[in-house]
Amino acid sequence: MTGIDELPVRDELRGKSPYGAPQLDVPVRLNTNENPYPLPEPLVERIAERVRDAARNLNRYPDRDAVQLRSELAKYLTTTGHHPLDARNVWAANGSNEVIQQLLQTFGGPGRTALGFEPSYSMHALIARGTGTGWISGPRGADFTIDLVAAERAIAEHRPDVVFITTPNNPTGNAVPPETVLALYEAAQAAKPSMVVVDEAYIEFSHGDSLLPLLEGRPHLVVSRTMSKAFGAAGLRLGYLAADPAVVDAVQLVRLPYHLSAVTQATALAALEHTDTLLGYVEQLKAERDRLVAELRAIGYEVTESDANFVQFGRFEDTQGAWRRILDNGVLVRDNGVPGWLRVTAGTPEENDAFLDAVRDLKKELDA
Ligand SMILES: *Cc1c(COP(=O)(O)O)cnc(C)c1O
């Protein structure tokens, strides 16, 4: 067998590792921000029904433009995001990772750059690399907020073609105030103009509102969303964006024909019929998230303010060692490579109790 390094792979891929959150078989898995609740049985039945119908036509290619799905997603955004949108404003793909890839294929690419404020979602930089887009690591403050002056300076200096703003941010959990997003949009327009992608993967868990209303009159703004987190459908692989219709037209230049399978479209449509039930879990998870924050602080950990379904806690001198000690107690959390900090996803109350027991023990050990 030959190793990767013996293959004529692109220079920028040499010596790199693929995205790899460990998928370990442990009792309590709180490391990838999934929703812990399986889909409700009536929805499972509805999916089976819709997929059965779709199966009868699998000899044909699916609706290439996924019009019905995009129109249902637009309805969902209009109701929950307080901003009127229709199918022309919405584009869907296999996970928001594919949405982001299509955006970088369209607006980034060789000779162009993208900037994100790190630590943030590691896939932004990885997808940049995969699409030949140069990556610029923009600054965050010690408390993980975006310092506006430093951020504006970075945008003016580097004049990136694409700016990513993740709010609520992953892995830190904190949201970015709308005024900051607006100021960064203005800075990006003055510098280039560039596309500004607001990654709202966790917005349903936020104390605040979606930034969708900011789309009005801002043709270079894109809001990306996913059904992987709040909708509890990570296995479905369905992400989407909302933007000016011109952005939707532009990404069609790079999307593979028939990229969204008929089975995916049918399943997503079924899930959207059950929006209310699915979002019901969100309220439970938000309460559990707030409980994790309070209890972690009571135990004596530092916690970053969270608007997401996960909590960043620390600080550890030996972060990897702490991760391992928690795993030894049967709980898998995430080491995102932020020195001193770990991230835990809000699970079911029982899972969270198991986690809290594990970190209580760990704290005693560390203080001993
Ligand atoms: C989980 C996550 C996504 C979602 O990716 P999918 O491909 O839709 O599963 C996107 N952005 C951020 C910040 C995330 O944490």
Ligand as a Chemical Component Dictionary entry (heavy atoms), coordinates in Angstrom:
data_LIG
# 
_chem_comp.id                   LIG 
_chem_comp.type                 NON-POLYMER 
_chem_comp.pdbx_formal_charge   0 
_chem_comp.three_letter_code    LIG 
# 
loop_
_chem_comp_atom.comp_id 
_chem_comp_atom.atom_id 
_chem_comp_atom.alt_atom_id 
_chem_comp_atom.type_symbol 
_chem_comp_atom.charge 
_chem_comp_atom.model_Cartn_x 
_chem_comp_atom.model_Cartn_y 
_chem_comp_atom.model_Cartn_z 
_chem_comp_atom.pdbx_ordinal 
LIG C1 C1 C 0 -22.408 21.610 12.886 1  
LIG C2 C2 C 0 -22.106 22.878 12.175 2  
LIG C3 C3 C 0 -22.501 23.043 10.862 3  
LIG C4 C4 C 0 -23.363 21.999 10.250 4  
LIG O1 O1 O 0 -22.826 21.229 9.329  5  
LIG P1 P1 P 0 -23.779 20.256 8.512  6  
LIG O2 O2 O 0 -22.956 20.005 7.325  7  
LIG O3 O3 O 0 -25.040 21.016 8.183  8  
LIG O4 O4 O 0 -24.055 19.075 9.377  9  
LIG C5 C5 C 0 -22.254 24.246 10.229 10 
LIG N1 N1 N 0 -21.657 25.253 10.877 11 
LIG C6 C6 C 0 -21.282 25.141 12.156 12 
LIG C7 C7 C 0 -20.688 26.299 12.852 13 
LIG C8 C8 C 0 -21.482 23.933 12.825 14 
LIG O5 O5 O 0 -21.061 23.801 14.089 15 
# 
loop_
_chem_comp_bond.comp_id 
_chem_comp_bond.atom_id_1 
_chem_comp_bond.atom_id_2 
_chem_comp_bond.value_order 
_chem_comp_bond.pdbx_ordinal 
LIG C1 C2 SING 1  
LIG C2 C3 SING 2  
LIG C2 C8 DOUB 3  
LIG C3 C4 SING 4  
LIG C3 C5 DOUB 5  
LIG C4 O1 SING 6  
LIG O1 P1 SING 7  
LIG P1 O2 DOUB 8  
LIG P1 O3 SING 9  
LIG P1 O4 SING 10 
LIG C5 N1 SING 11 
LIG N1 C6 DOUB 12 
LIG C6 C7 SING 13 
LIG C6 C8 SING 14 
LIG C8 O5 SING 15 
# 
